[in-house]
């Protein structure tokens, strides 16, 4: 995959906002559309590149490709494209070229080295991966699943919650997560819909929260970890059950579940909550009153990604996870 360079603290030459990973590689995304690949030792693979002159909204990794979404809201340009992992990524054209050509429907402009791209009619939401396929939604239009080659597999109507007293444009979908029994669709307001594997609705709920949802993580053993826009998170063992709200020192940016604990990082702090498992596996019972069940530790910067007790910060450094 190219020459590997050791990544020392602060060596990134851009501000990272998102980290995608699979079992063998990481892709770090910058706030202006920068990309760099890292191996599992967090060493660089090649150099920082900017294949397309627009910010990257999100991305997912397969074994051989990375698929990202580029959105320029000023120009009304949204596109999805796949870059090969086993190859050298290159810089693309400047934004002046995009500004000139974005209205040309016949333009072949695409992210540099892309093996395929799709021009999108509107900005996608809840972009993610289920199995070996890609899932995303577009506002008031639908939910789509495509394969890793960009071919559409199916589409469904945009979900509606009749009991929700809020207009749809103010309630975007923020996450679509695959489970053993199907998928769960989350909206920013706390409206949740669960579908079975045949995409038939199993249940629809409106979870009462004090703030809008920023993002959601799921573990079969750990349940649901809900990141809110304010200084709090919510933990749920199952859809429909009462969420447990936890105040935090600042917004939470990322989390993962391991060995009976949700660990997270965020705005100037790291945190952990230990879950007590019951006889039914994931039907755990939280005992918040127990000593050390929930703790946070301050950090000087903002953690944007956490895994394997390492945190990627907003200044481009890998630091040790600090909460215990």
C-alpha positions, 0 to 999 in steps of 0.5 A: 500500500505504499511507503509507511511513515511513523506518525509522531505526536502532532505530525498531522498537517490538518485538523482531523474530524472523523476516523474510519477503521476496519481490522487492518487500516484507518482513514483519517478525514480532515475538516477541509476534505483531507485524507490519510491512511494509517495502519493498525500501529497508527503509522502513516501509509503515504501522504496527506491528500485532498482528492476532491475540493469539498468537505467530507461528510462521512465515510466507511471502509471495506476490505479493499475500498474506502467510500466517502461522501463529499458535500459542498453546501454553497455550490449544492454539490453532493457526491459519493465515491470509492477510493482503492485502499491498495494504491496511492491517493492523489490530490485532485482539482482545486475548488475553482474548477469545481465552481466552474463545472458543478452545473455541468451535468455531463462533467466527468469531474470526480475525486482523484483515483476514484473507481466509481462515483455517484452524483447525489440529488441531495445531501445524504444523512445517516451514512453508514455500513450494514454488513458488506453494503452501504446504507443512507437516507436523503431528506423526505425522499427515502432510505437507500441500500447500495452495494460496495460497487455503488449499485442500488439494492433497494429503497424504502420510503422516508420514515414518518412518526405521526405522534411527533410534534416536529416538522421533518426538516427539523428532525433529520435521520442521524444513524441507521444501525444493523442488528442481528434482527434487522436495522434501527433508524434513529432521528435527531429528535429521539424518534426511533424505528426498528425494522426486521430483515424483510424491512417490515416495521417491528416498532416505532418509538419516541424517546424523551430526551432533553437534547437532540441526538448527535450520534448513536453507537450499538453493541449486542452486549452493551446496548445503545450509547446515545450521544447528545448535543449538550453535556450528556449521554443516554444509555439503553439496554433495549429500544422502548426501555427507559434511557438512563441519562448521564451528565458529562463535562462536555459533548461526547464525540465517540465511544466503543464497548469492550469488556463490560464497559462503554468508553468514550472521548469528547470535549476536554474529557474521557469517560467510562461506565461499567455495566453489570450484566445479568443472566440474560446477557445484554439485559444488564442492570446499571447500578449507578450508585456503586463506586466507580461505575461511572467516571470521567477524567479531564483532557486538554483537547478534544477527543474525536475518536477512541479505540483500543485505549487510544484517542485521536485528538482534534490537534492530530495527536494520538494520546492514551485514554485517560479515564479509569 
